[in-house]
Amino acid sequence: MTVERITLSVAEARSLATEACLSAGASHLMTKSLVDATLSAIEVGREELGFPHFLDYLQSFREGRIDGSASPRIVHRLPALIHSDANGGIAQLGFDLVFEDLVNRARTFGAAIFTQKNSYTAGELGYYVRRLAFDGLVSLAVANSPAVVAATPGAKAVYGTNPLAFGVPLSGSERPLVIDQSSSATAFVNIVRAASEGRTIPEGWATDENGEVTIDPNKALRGALLAFGGPRGANIALMVEILAAGLSGASWSLDAPDFRSGTECPGTGLSIVTLSPDAIGEDFGARVAGQVKRLEQFGVYIPGRRSSPAAKNGADFITLDAKILTAIRSYI
């Protein structure tokens, strides 16, 4: 199946996305946060979490699952703990509003924590740790989402895809090391994309509505995703659930409304732990960079080290599915 692709300059893509967000009901501040995060995902090669997922946000603005005028309520529980209530808005805005404060507190105390509740799903989780890594901080981020993942075939969906991301600064001008993965066998957006493109999915990704393993993405959308590695992946999902929802006071995945239908915000959680390696020694970035290069010489795959098409051309242009472009334009 041939998919028509359209090329836009990054400036054109930003303008289009901004206009669509504002037309869908987002505030100017919320629009900037979401567009920045979307373009960042595309730039590092996470296209599935770029404009395809951006459409979920637009639809949710329009249908009321995201309050486009929401202002996060931010409080400092402890000197090194910042807590945000997104008030039914997007996760990225609360993070943007505390970013400089979080960085300063991590540098001052050696570590700092950000937690947030009551937001729409977090989008590309690597975005948060990548930004912190560019400021010289090591960080771990976790987020939960509505329940779509079963621990084993035939079981009820009890967890979200519950991703975790880890970011590490490297020395010099090297891009940060970023590990970003879900605790499910794949991300939900990959199932949606396969269904829209008429492709099958690998066995082991999902089950149908009867709990049987399926390679049909349409049946998977009516069933459940599976945790990666069976019980081990389910354990990771539970750990993420407790740190993201339990710690922040957000909705448990089992209680979170659907992020693609209805009028209620999922109300899910995000938690980020930041560490300042400079508090221990100034050679951290160089040591990690050296170790990464040594591992690569042994043929070890290091996440994020292969340039995306956007990164290769300086992110001056991006390409996207013509159908996605048409759908975004329909909001203007």
ZADO-1210 file (C-alpha; in nm, 4 decimals, padded with zeros to 6 digits):
<atoms>
<atom x="00.0000" y="00.0000" z="00.0000" code="MET" pos="1"/>
<atom x="00.1550" y="00.3288" z="-00.1166" code="THR" pos="2"/>
<atom x="00.1284" y="00.6202" z="00.1240" code="VAL" pos="3"/>
<atom x="00.1478" y="00.9671" z="-00.0301" code="GLU" pos="4"/>
<atom x="00.3988" y="01.1875" z="00.1528" code="ARG" pos="5"/>
<atom x="00.4038" y="01.5672" z="00.1614" code="ILE" pos="6"/>
<atom x="00.7142" y="01.7742" z="00.2395" code="THR" pos="7"/>
<atom x="00.6855" y="02.0925" z="00.4450" code="LEU" pos="8"/>
<atom x="00.9446" y="02.3263" z="00.5859" code="SER" pos="9"/>
<atom x="00.9617" y="02.3187" z="00.9645" code="VAL" pos="10"/>
<atom x="00.8387" y="02.6790" z="00.9651" code="ALA" pos="11"/>
<atom x="00.5350" y="02.5800" z="00.7560" code="GLU" pos="12"/>
<atom x="00.4668" y="02.2795" z="00.9795" code="ALA" pos="13"/>
<atom x="00.4893" y="02.4943" z="01.2920" code="ARG" pos="14"/>
<atom x="00.2557" y="02.7555" z="01.1470" code="SER" pos="15"/>
<atom x="00.0036" y="02.4916" z="01.0394" code="LEU" pos="16"/>
<atom x="00.0114" y="02.3121" z="01.3747" code="ALA" pos="17"/>
<atom x="-00.0186" y="02.6386" z="01.5664" code="THR" pos="18"/>
<atom x="-00.3194" y="02.7519" z="01.3650" code="GLU" pos="19"/>
<atom x="-00.4883" y="02.4115" z="01.4040" code="ALA" pos="20"/>
<atom x="-00.4335" y="02.4111" z="01.7829" code="CYS" pos="21"/>
<atom x="-00.5726" y="02.7602" z="01.8275" code="LEU" pos="22"/>
<atom x="-00.8726" y="02.6792" z="01.6076" code="SER" pos="23"/>
<atom x="-00.9387" y="02.3612" z="01.8085" code="ALA" pos="24"/>
<atom x="-00.9610" y="02.5653" z="02.1300" code="GLY" pos="25"/>
<atom x="-00.6124" y="02.5673" z="02.2850" code="ALA" pos="26"/>
<atom x="-00.4696" y="02.8774" z="02.4489" code="SER" pos="27"/>
<atom x="-00.1605" y="03.0414" z="02.2988" code="HIS" pos="28"/>
<atom x="00.0569" y="02.9138" z="02.5842" code="LEU" pos="29"/>
<atom x="-00.0751" y="02.5592" z="02.5557" code="MET" pos="30"/>
<atom x="-00.0414" y="02.5681" z="02.1792" code="THR" pos="31"/>
<atom x="00.3272" y="02.6589" z="02.1948" code="LYS" pos="32"/>
<atom x="00.4005" y="02.3781" z="02.4430" code="SER" pos="33"/>
<atom x="00.2245" y="02.1159" z="02.2329" code="LEU" pos="34"/>
<atom x="00.3686" y="02.2269" z="01.8986" code="VAL" pos="35"/>
<atom x="00.7226" y="02.2397" z="02.0395" code="ASP" pos="36"/>
<atom x="00.6890" y="01.8854" z="02.1768" code="ALA" pos="37"/>
<atom x="00.5365" y="01.7544" z="01.8532" code="THR" pos="38"/>
<atom x="00.8122" y="01.8943" z="01.6332" code="LEU" pos="39"/>
<atom x="01.0756" y="01.7682" z="01.8763" code="SER" pos="40"/>
<atom x="00.9407" y="01.4132" z="01.8446" code="ALA" pos="41"/>
<atom x="00.9596" y="01.4374" z="01.4654" code="ILE" pos="42"/>
<atom x="01.3124" y="01.5768" z="01.4728" code="GLU" pos="43"/>
<atom x="01.4470" y="01.2776" z="01.6672" code="VAL" pos="44"/>
<atom x="01.2694" y="01.0252" z="01.4457" code="GLY" pos="45"/>
<atom x="00.9622" y="00.9489" z="01.6596" code="ARG" pos="46"/>
<atom x="00.7250" y="01.0264" z="01.3747" code="GLU" pos="47"/>
<atom x="00.4433" y="00.8134" z="01.5176" code="GLU" pos="48"/>
<atom x="00.4366" y="01.0449" z="01.8193" code="LEU" pos="49"/>
<atom x="00.4524" y="01.3535" z="01.6000" code="GLY" pos="50"/>
<atom x="00.1620" y="01.4610" z="01.3810" code="PHE" pos="51"/>
<atom x="-00.0336" y="01.1311" z="01.3940" code="PRO" pos="52"/>
<atom x="-00.0605" y="01.1674" z="01.7739" code="HIS" pos="53"/>
<atom x="-00.1048" y="01.5447" z="01.7377" code="PHE" pos="54"/>
<atom x="-00.4412" y="01.4645" z="01.5787" code="LEU" pos="55"/>
<atom x="-00.5492" y="01.2953" z="01.9034" code="ASP" pos="56"/>
<atom x="-00.4825" y="01.6232" z="02.0831" code="TYR" pos="57"/>
<atom x="-00.6755" y="01.8280" z="01.8273" code="LEU" pos="58"/>
<atom x="-00.9747" y="01.5967" z="01.8472" code="GLN" pos="59"/>
<atom x="-00.9569" y="01.6016" z="02.2270" code="SER" pos="60"/>
<atom x="-00.9511" y="01.9830" z="02.2358" code="PHE" pos="61"/>
<atom x="-01.2552" y="01.9902" z="02.0126" code="ARG" pos="62"/>
<atom x="-01.4483" y="01.7206" z="02.2035" code="GLU" pos="63"/>
<atom x="-01.3620" y="01.8431" z="02.5540" code="GLY" pos="64"/>
<atom x="-01.1178" y="01.5787" z="02.6767" code="ARG" pos="65"/>
<atom x="-00.8554" y="01.8533" z="02.7030" code="ILE" pos="66"/>
<atom x="-00.9409" y="02.1902" z="02.8538" code="ASP" pos="67"/>
<atom x="-00.7639" y="02.4234" z="02.6138" code="GLY" pos="68"/>
<atom x="-00.7821" y="02.7131" z="02.8583" code="SER" pos="69"/>
<atom x="-00.6515" y="02.5218" z="03.1614" code="ALA" pos="70"/>
<atom x="-00.3756" y="02.6752" z="03.3728" code="SER" pos="71"/>
<atom x="-00.1649" y="02.4327" z="03.5808" code="PRO" pos="72"/>
<atom x="-00.1627" y="02.4919" z="03.9545" code="ARG" pos="73"/>
<atom x="00.1951" y="02.4548" z="04.0748" code="ILE" pos="74"/>
<atom x="00.3018" y="02.4153" z="04.4372" code="VAL" pos="75"/>
<atom x="00.6369" y="02.3436" z="04.6025" code="HIS" pos="76"/>
<atom x="00.5767" y="02.0634" z="04.8517" code="ARG" pos="77"/>
<atom x="00.9433" y="02.0572" z="04.9553" code="LEU" pos="78"/>
<atom x="01.2517" y="02.2512" z="04.8435" code="PRO" pos="79"/>
<atom x="01.3340" y="01.9782" z="04.5900" code="ALA" pos="80"/>
<atom x="00.9783" y="01.8671" z="04.5059" code="LEU" pos="81"/>
<atom x="00.7529" y="02.0522" z="04.2617" code="ILE" pos="82"/>
<atom x="00.3950" y="01.9351" z="04.2134" code="HIS" pos="83"/>
<atom x="00.1554" y="02.0406" z="03.9388" code="SER" pos="84"/>
<atom x="-00.2169" y="01.9925" z="03.8873" code="ASP" pos="85"/>
<atom x="-00.2677" y="02.0224" z="03.5096" code="ALA" pos="86"/>
<atom x="-00.6393" y="02.0932" z="03.5655" code="ASN" pos="87"/>
<atom x="-00.7419" y="01.8881" z="03.2647" code="GLY" pos="88"/>
<atom x="-00.4878" y="02.0413" z="03.0267" code="GLY" pos="89"/>
<atom x="-00.1798" y="01.8942" z="02.8597" code="ILE" pos="90"/>
<atom x="00.1198" y="01.7490" z="03.0425" code="ALA" pos="91"/>
<atom x="00.3749" y="01.9486" z="02.8428" code="GLN" pos="92"/>
<atom x="00.2517" y="02.2882" z="02.9656" code="LEU" pos="93"/>
<atom x="00.3053" y="02.2169" z="03.3348" code="GLY" pos="94"/>
<atom x="00.6555" y="02.0899" z="03.2570" code="PHE" pos="95"/>
<atom x="00.7359" y="02.3995" z="03.0515" code="ASP" pos="96"/>
<atom x="00.6207" y="02.6305" z="03.3296" code="LEU" pos="97"/>
<atom x="00.8471" y="02.4685" z="03.5907" code="VAL" pos="98"/>
<atom x="01.1392" y="02.3798" z="03.3643" code="PHE" pos="99"/>
<atom x="01.3853" y="02.6510" z="03.4671" code="GLU" pos="100"/>
<atom x="01.2869" y="02.6167" z="03.8323" code="ASP" pos="101"/>
<atom x="01.3314" y="02.2382" z="03.8180" code="LEU" pos="102"/>
<atom x="01.6766" y="02.2728" z="03.6598" code="VAL" pos="103"/>
<atom x="01.7864" y="02.5294" z="03.9185" code="ASN" pos="104"/>
<atom x="01.6639" y="02.3196" z="04.2094" code="ARG" pos="105"/>
<atom x="01.8380" y="02.0078" z="04.0742" code="ALA" pos="106"/>
<atom x="02.1636" y="02.2017" z="04.0496" code="ARG" pos="107"/>
<atom x="02.1190" y="02.3520" z="04.3949" code="THR" pos="108"/>
<atom x="02.0248" y="02.0339" z="04.5821" code="PHE" pos="109"/>
<atom x="02.1849" y="01.7750" z="04.3550" code="GLY" pos="110"/>
<atom x="01.8413" y="01.6242" z="04.2833" code="ALA" pos="111"/>
<atom x="01.4858" y="01.7452" z="04.2274" code="ALA" pos="112"/>
<atom x="01.1491" y="01.5847" z="04.1533" code="ILE" pos="113"/>
<atom x="00.8552" y="01.7020" z="03.9434" code="PHE" pos="114"/>
<atom x="00.5176" y="01.5315" z="03.9679" code="THR" pos="115"/>
<atom x="00.1957" y="01.6171" z="03.7877" code="GLN" pos="116"/>
<atom x="-00.1616" y="01.4913" z="03.7965" code="LYS" pos="117"/>
<atom x="-00.4835" y="01.5455" z="03.6058" code="ASN" pos="118"/>
<atom x="-00.3481" y="01.5839" z="03.2533" code="SER" pos="119"/>
<atom x="-00.4031" y="01.4394" z="02.9098" code="TYR" pos="120"/>
<atom x="-00.1546" y="01.1656" z="02.8157" code="THR" pos="121"/>
<atom x="00.2100" y="01.2792" z="02.8149" code="ALA" pos="122"/>
<atom x="00.2994" y="01.2292" z="02.4472" code="GLY" pos="123"/>
<atom x="00.6606" y="01.1454" z="02.3603" code="GLU" pos="124"/>
<atom x="00.8165" y="01.0878" z="02.7020" code="LEU" pos="125"/>
<atom x="01.1700" y="01.1249" z="02.5693" code="GLY" pos="126"/>
<atom x="01.0935" y="01.4936" z="02.5119" code="TYR" pos="127"/>
<atom x="01.1071" y="01.5679" z="02.8845" code="TYR" pos="128"/>
<atom x="01.4353" y="01.3931" z="02.9628" code="VAL" pos="129"/>
<atom x="01.5972" y="01.5132" z="02.6398" code="ARG" pos="130"/>
<atom x="01.5423" y="01.8752" z="02.7367" code="ARG" pos="131"/>
<atom x="01.6830" y="01.8152" z="03.0827" code="LEU" pos="132"/>
<atom x="01.9872" y="01.6372" z="02.9372" code="ALA" pos="133"/>
<atom x="02.0650" y="01.9388" z="02.7185" code="PHE" pos="134"/>
<atom x="02.0849" y="02.1325" z="03.0458" code="ASP" pos="135"/>
<atom x="02.3329" y="01.8835" z="03.1871" code="GLY" pos="136"/>
<atom x="02.0960" y="01.6781" z="03.4022" code="LEU" pos="137"/>
<atom x="02.0365" y="01.3035" z="03.4264" code="VAL" pos="138"/>
<atom x="01.6659" y="01.2262" z="03.4538" code="SER" pos="139"/>
<atom x="01.4120" y="00.9483" z="03.4679" code="LEU" pos="140"/>
<atom x="01.0514" y="01.0140" z="03.3612" code="ALA" pos="141"/>
<atom x="00.7483" y="00.7878" z="03.3990" code="VAL" pos="142"/>
<atom x="00.3877" y="00.8372" z="03.2889" code="ALA" pos="143"/>
<atom x="00.0700" y="00.6335" z="03.3020" code="ASN" pos="144"/>
<atom x="-00.2245" y="00.6306" z="03.0632" code="SER" pos="145"/>
<atom x="-00.5721" y="00.4711" z="03.0331" code="PRO" pos="146"/>
<atom x="-00.5769" y="00.0921" z="03.0703" code="ALA" pos="147"/>
<atom x="-00.5065" y="-00.0791" z="02.7375" code="VAL" pos="148"/>
<atom x="-00.2449" y="-00.3364" z="02.8446" code="VAL" pos="149"/>
<atom x="-00.3062" y="-00.6871" z="02.9781" code="ALA" pos="150"/>
<atom x="-00.0359" y="-00.8566" z="03.1819" code="ALA" pos="151"/>
<atom x="-00.0927" y="-01.1880" z="02.9970" code="THR" pos="152"/>
<atom x="-00.3088" y="-01.3118" z="02.7059" code="PRO" pos="153"/>
<atom x="-00.6705" y="-01.3577" z="02.8093" code="GLY" pos="154"/>
<atom x="-00.6419" y="-01.1195" z="03.1041" code="ALA" pos="155"/>
<atom x="-00.8185" y="-00.7861" z="03.1512" code="LYS" pos="156"/>
<atom x="-00.6423" y="-00.4648" z="03.0470" code="ALA" pos="157"/>
<atom x="-00.5273" y="-00.3090" z="03.3739" code="VAL" pos="158"/>
<atom x="-00.2310" y="-00.0862" z="03.2828" code="TYR" pos="159"/>
<atom x="-00.1624" y="00.1909" z="03.0371" code="GLY" pos="160"/>
<atom x="00.1299" y="00.1565" z="02.7985" code="THR" pos="161"/>
<atom x="00.3088" y="00.3171" z="03.0968" code="ASN" pos="162"/>
<atom x="00.6325" y="00.4329" z="02.9339" code="PRO" pos="163"/>
<atom x="00.9547" y="00.5313" z="03.1027" code="LEU" pos="164"/>
<atom x="01.2319" y="00.7484" z="02.9618" code="ALA" pos="165"/>
<atom x="01.5899" y="00.8021" z="03.0735" code="PHE" pos="166"/>
<atom x="01.8074" y="01.0918" z="02.9577" code="GLY" pos="167"/>
<atom x="02.1823" y="01.1439" z="03.0014" code="VAL" pos="168"/>
<atom x="02.3977" y="01.4385" z="02.8888" code="PRO" pos="169"/>
<atom x="02.7107" y="01.3562" z="02.6913" code="LEU" pos="170"/>
<atom x="03.0226" y="01.5678" z="02.6581" code="SER" pos="171"/>
<atom x="03.0819" y="01.8257" z="02.3898" code="GLY" pos="172"/>
<atom x="02.8252" y="01.8716" z="02.1160" code="SER" pos="173"/>
<atom x="02.7013" y="01.5141" z="02.1169" code="GLU" pos="174"/>
<atom x="02.3282" y="01.4569" z="02.1360" code="ARG" pos="175"/>
<atom x="02.2098" y="01.3238" z="02.4727" code="PRO" pos="176"/>
<atom x="02.1585" y="00.9554" z="02.5286" code="LEU" pos="177"/>
<atom x="01.7825" y="00.8997" z="02.5540" code="VAL" pos="178"/>
<atom x="01.6099" y="00.5687" z="02.6233" code="ILE" pos="179"/>
<atom x="01.2320" y="00.5889" z="02.5775" code="ASP" pos="180"/>
<atom x="01.0167" y="00.2778" z="02.5802" code="GLN" pos="181"/>
<atom x="00.6748" y="00.1621" z="02.6844" code="SER" pos="182"/>
<atom x="00.6147" y="-00.1262" z="02.9206" code="SER" pos="183"/>
<atom x="00.3815" y="-00.2731" z="02.6585" code="SER" pos="184"/>
<atom x="00.5089" y="-00.4754" z="02.3626" code="ALA" pos="185"/>
<atom x="00.4492" y="-00.1682" z="02.1448" code="THR" pos="186"/>
<atom x="00.3048" y="00.1805" z="02.1704" code="ALA" pos="187"/>
<atom x="-00.0705" y="00.2226" z="02.1196" code="PHE" pos="188"/>
<atom x="-00.0124" y="00.4650" z="01.8316" code="VAL" pos="189"/>
<atom x="00.1627" y="00.1861" z="01.6379" code="ASN" pos="190"/>
<atom x="-00.1546" y="-00.0228" z="01.6514" code="ILE" pos="191"/>
<atom x="-00.3617" y="00.2730" z="01.5320" code="VAL" pos="192"/>
<atom x="-00.1161" y="00.3406" z="01.2515" code="ARG" pos="193"/>
<atom x="-00.1127" y="-00.0228" z="01.1352" code="ALA" pos="194"/>
<atom x="-00.4943" y="-00.0236" z="01.1276" code="ALA" pos="195"/>
<atom x="-00.5084" y="00.2969" z="00.9237" code="SER" pos="196"/>
<atom x="-00.2515" y="00.1631" z="00.6757" code="GLU" pos="197"/>
<atom x="-00.4103" y="-00.1824" z="00.6466" code="GLY" pos="198"/>
<atom x="-00.1042" y="-00.3652" z="00.7793" code="ARG" pos="199"/>
<atom x="-00.0864" y="-00.6636" z="01.0106" code="THR" pos="200"/>
<atom x="00.0986" y="-00.6397" z="01.3431" code="ILE" pos="201"/>
<atom x="00.3586" y="-00.8825" z="01.4827" code="PRO" pos="202"/>
<atom x="00.2312" y="-01.1710" z="01.6907" code="GLU" pos="203"/>
<atom x="00.2719" y="-01.0989" z="02.0606" code="GLY" pos="204"/>
<atom x="00.1818" y="-00.7312" z="02.0428" code="TRP" pos="205"/>
<atom x="-00.1863" y="-00.7610" z="02.1277" code="ALA" pos="206"/>
<atom x="-00.4970" y="-00.9702" z="02.1865" code="THR" pos="207"/>
<atom x="-00.8475" y="-00.9412" z="02.0437" code="ASP" pos="208"/>
<atom x="-01.1652" y="-00.8786" z="02.2435" code="GLU" pos="209"/>
<atom x="-01.1760" y="-01.2478" z="02.3389" code="ASN" pos="210"/>
<atom x="-00.8228" y="-01.2396" z="02.4820" code="GLY" pos="211"/>
<atom x="-00.6705" y="-01.4351" z="02.1928" code="GLU" pos="212"/>
<atom x="-00.3391" y="-01.3213" z="02.0454" code="VAL" pos="213"/>
<atom x="-00.4019" y="-01.1457" z="01.7117" code="THR" pos="214"/>
<atom x="-00.2090" y="-00.9943" z="01.4212" code="ILE" pos="215"/>
<atom x="-00.5121" y="-00.7880" z="01.3092" code="ASP" pos="216"/>
<atom x="-00.4721" y="-00.4294" z="01.4369" code="PRO" pos="217"/>
<atom x="-00.8467" y="-00.3628" z="01.4144" code="ASN" pos="218"/>
<atom x="-00.9144" y="-00.6568" z="01.6446" code="LYS" pos="219"/>
<atom x="-00.6335" y="-00.5347" z="01.8701" code="ALA" pos="220"/>
<atom x="-00.8044" y="-00.1967" z="01.9029" code="LEU" pos="221"/>
<atom x="-01.1063" y="-00.3799" z="02.0444" code="ARG" pos="222"/>
<atom x="-00.8880" y="-00.5986" z="02.2650" code="GLY" pos="223"/>
<atom x="-00.5706" y="-00.5214" z="02.4603" code="ALA" pos="224"/>
<atom x="-00.1994" y="-00.4698" z="02.4151" code="LEU" pos="225"/>
<atom x="00.0374" y="-00.7105" z="02.5875" code="LEU" pos="226"/>
<atom x="00.3172" y="-00.6252" z="02.8280" code="ALA" pos="227"/>
<atom x="00.6654" y="-00.6823" z="02.6844" code="PHE" pos="228"/>
<atom x="00.8375" y="-00.9927" z="02.8192" code="GLY" pos="229"/>
<atom x="00.5276" y="-01.1180" z="03.0014" code="GLY" pos="230"/>
<atom x="00.5421" y="-01.0794" z="03.3817" code="PRO" pos="231"/>
<atom x="00.8648" y="-00.8763" z="03.3666" code="ARG" pos="232"/>
<atom x="00.7049" y="-00.6100" z="03.1497" code="GLY" pos="233"/>
<atom x="00.3958" y="-00.6145" z="03.3695" code="ALA" pos="234"/>
<atom x="00.6196" y="-00.5527" z="03.6713" code="ASN" pos="235"/>
<atom x="00.7644" y="-00.2465" z="03.4973" code="ILE" pos="236"/>
<atom x="00.4122" y="-00.1252" z="03.4184" code="ALA" pos="237"/>
<atom x="00.3194" y="-00.1545" z="03.7855" code="LEU" pos="238"/>
<atom x="00.6333" y="00.0312" z="03.8934" code="MET" pos="239"/>
<atom x="00.5545" y="00.3121" z="03.6485" code="VAL" pos="240"/>
<atom x="00.1925" y="00.3188" z="03.7631" code="GLU" pos="241"/>
<atom x="00.2913" y="00.3706" z="04.1253" code="ILE" pos="242"/>
<atom x="00.5515" y="00.6386" z="04.0499" code="LEU" pos="243"/>
<atom x="00.3442" y="00.8241" z="03.7900" code="ALA" pos="244"/>
<atom x="-00.0088" y="00.7972" z="03.9288" code="ALA" pos="245"/>
<atom x="00.0406" y="00.6929" z="04.2895" code="GLY" pos="246"/>
<atom x="00.3037" y="00.9535" z="04.3701" code="LEU" pos="247"/>
<atom x="00.1341" y="01.2403" z="04.1858" code="SER" pos="248"/>
<atom x="-00.2228" y="01.1651" z="04.2941" code="GLY" pos="249"/>
<atom x="-00.3351" y="01.1099" z="03.9335" code="ALA" pos="250"/>
<atom x="-00.5944" y="00.8620" z="03.8090" code="SER" pos="251"/>
<atom x="-00.4899" y="00.4984" z="03.8119" code="TRP" pos="252"/>
<atom x="-00.4927" y="00.3555" z="03.4603" code="SER" pos="253"/>
<atom x="-00.7948" y="00.1416" z="03.5470" code="LEU" pos="254"/>
<atom x="-00.9889" y="00.4566" z="03.6406" code="ASP" pos="255"/>
<atom x="-00.8705" y="00.6839" z="03.3590" code="ALA" pos="256"/>
<atom x="-01.1266" y="00.7659" z="03.0867" code="PRO" pos="257"/>
<atom x="-01.0432" y="00.6845" z="02.7252" code="ASP" pos="258"/>
<atom x="-00.8076" y="00.9401" z="02.5681" code="PHE" pos="259"/>
<atom x="-00.9720" y="00.9048" z="02.2237" code="ARG" pos="260"/>
<atom x="-01.3444" y="00.9186" z="02.3026" code="SER" pos="261"/>
<atom x="-01.5899" y="01.0744" z="02.5459" code="GLY" pos="262"/>
<atom x="-01.5649" y="01.4153" z="02.7085" code="THR" pos="263"/>
<atom x="-01.3578" y="01.3442" z="03.0215" code="GLU" pos="264"/>
<atom x="-00.9855" y="01.4101" z="03.0565" code="CYS" pos="265"/>
<atom x="-00.7876" y="01.0911" z="03.1330" code="PRO" pos="266"/>
<atom x="-00.6401" y="01.2714" z="03.4359" code="GLY" pos="267"/>
<atom x="-00.3199" y="01.0691" z="03.4210" code="THR" pos="268"/>
<atom x="00.0144" y="01.1341" z="03.5889" code="GLY" pos="269"/>
<atom x="00.3761" y="01.2176" z="03.5159" code="LEU" pos="270"/>
<atom x="00.6763" y="01.2039" z="03.7483" code="SER" pos="271"/>
<atom x="01.0322" y="01.3099" z="03.6702" code="ILE" pos="272"/>
<atom x="01.3392" y="01.2590" z="03.8879" code="VAL" pos="273"/>
<atom x="01.6349" y="01.4810" z="03.7976" code="THR" pos="274"/>
<atom x="01.9957" y="01.4461" z="03.9135" code="LEU" pos="275"/>
<atom x="02.2917" y="01.6813" z="03.8723" code="SER" pos="276"/>
<atom x="02.6037" y="01.4746" z="03.7933" code="PRO" pos="277"/>
<atom x="02.8193" y="01.7828" z="03.8466" code="ASP" pos="278"/>
<atom x="02.7441" y="01.7511" z="04.2176" code="ALA" pos="279"/>
<atom x="02.9749" y="01.4482" z="04.2185" code="ILE" pos="280"/>
<atom x="03.2263" y="01.5156" z="03.9431" code="GLY" pos="281"/>
<atom x="03.2730" y="01.7211" z="03.6265" code="GLU" pos="282"/>
<atom x="03.3844" y="01.4339" z="03.4040" code="ASP" pos="283"/>
<atom x="03.0490" y="01.2511" z="03.3968" code="PHE" pos="284"/>
<atom x="02.9562" y="01.3452" z="03.0386" code="GLY" pos="285"/>
<atom x="03.2969" y="01.2478" z="02.9053" code="ALA" pos="286"/>
<atom x="03.2952" y="00.9156" z="03.0932" code="ARG" pos="287"/>
<atom x="02.9512" y="00.8211" z="02.9600" code="VAL" pos="288"/>
<atom x="03.0378" y="00.9313" z="02.6052" code="ALA" pos="289"/>
<atom x="03.3508" y="00.7171" z="02.6154" code="GLY" pos="290"/>
<atom x="03.1607" y="00.4157" z="02.7425" code="GLN" pos="291"/>
<atom x="02.8904" y="00.4562" z="02.4770" code="VAL" pos="292"/>
<atom x="03.1521" y="00.4629" z="02.2014" code="LYS" pos="293"/>
<atom x="03.3202" y="00.1531" z="02.3449" code="ARG" pos="294"/>
<atom x="02.9872" y="-00.0326" z="02.3507" code="LEU" pos="295"/>
<atom x="02.9195" y="00.0679" z="01.9907" code="GLU" pos="296"/>
<atom x="03.2522" y="-00.0859" z="01.8906" code="GLN" pos="297"/>
<atom x="03.1198" y="-00.4147" z="02.0291" code="PHE" pos="298"/>
<atom x="02.8115" y="-00.3805" z="01.8089" code="GLY" pos="299"/>
<atom x="02.5777" y="-00.2784" z="02.0907" code="VAL" pos="300"/>
<atom x="02.2712" y="-00.0830" z="01.9784" code="TYR" pos="301"/>
<atom x="02.2561" y="00.2505" z="02.1601" code="ILE" pos="302"/>
<atom x="01.9132" y="00.4217" z="02.1431" code="PRO" pos="303"/>
<atom x="01.8981" y="00.7523" z="01.9599" code="GLY" pos="304"/>
<atom x="02.2486" y="00.7303" z="01.8109" code="ARG" pos="305"/>
<atom x="02.1267" y="00.6799" z="01.4543" code="ARG" pos="306"/>
<atom x="02.0294" y="01.0067" z="01.2920" code="SER" pos="307"/>
<atom x="01.6717" y="01.0515" z="01.1793" code="SER" pos="308"/>
<atom x="01.6019" y="01.1989" z="00.8320" code="PRO" pos="309"/>
<atom x="01.5029" y="01.5259" z="01.0013" code="ALA" pos="310"/>
<atom x="01.8296" y="01.5370" z="01.1948" code="ALA" pos="311"/>
<atom x="02.0348" y="01.4687" z="00.8814" code="LYS" pos="312"/>
<atom x="01.9005" y="01.7693" z="00.6935" code="ASN" pos="313"/>
<atom x="01.9171" y="01.9977" z="00.9947" code="GLY" pos="314"/>
<atom x="01.5447" y="01.9582" z="01.0559" code="ALA" pos="315"/>
<atom x="01.4760" y="02.2179" z="00.7823" code="ASP" pos="316"/>
<atom x="01.2058" y="02.0019" z="00.6260" code="PHE" pos="317"/>
<atom x="00.9750" y="01.7242" z="00.7386" code="ILE" pos="318"/>
<atom x="00.7550" y="01.4819" z="00.5500" code="THR" pos="319"/>
<atom x="00.4185" y="01.3525" z="00.6608" code="LEU" pos="320"/>
<atom x="00.1344" y="01.1362" z="00.5379" code="ASP" pos="321"/>
<atom x="-00.0908" y="01.3388" z="00.3077" code="ALA" pos="322"/>
<atom x="-00.3980" y="01.2085" z="00.4935" code="LYS" pos="323"/>
<atom x="-00.2573" y="01.3352" z="00.8242" code="ILE" pos="324"/>
<atom x="-00.1924" y="01.6755" z="00.6671" code="LEU" pos="325"/>
<atom x="-00.5495" y="01.6918" z="00.5333" code="THR" pos="326"/>
<atom x="-00.6880" y="01.5950" z="00.8744" code="ALA" pos="327"/>
<atom x="-00.4868" y="01.8690" z="01.0490" code="ILE" pos="328"/>
<atom x="-00.6006" y="02.1284" z="00.7951" code="ARG" pos="329"/>
<atom x="-00.9629" y="02.0319" z="00.8590" code="SER" pos="330"/>
<atom x="-00.9371" y="02.1946" z="01.2046" code="TYR" pos="331"/>
<atom x="-00.8507" y="02.5337" z="01.0586" code="ILE" pos="332"/>
</atoms>
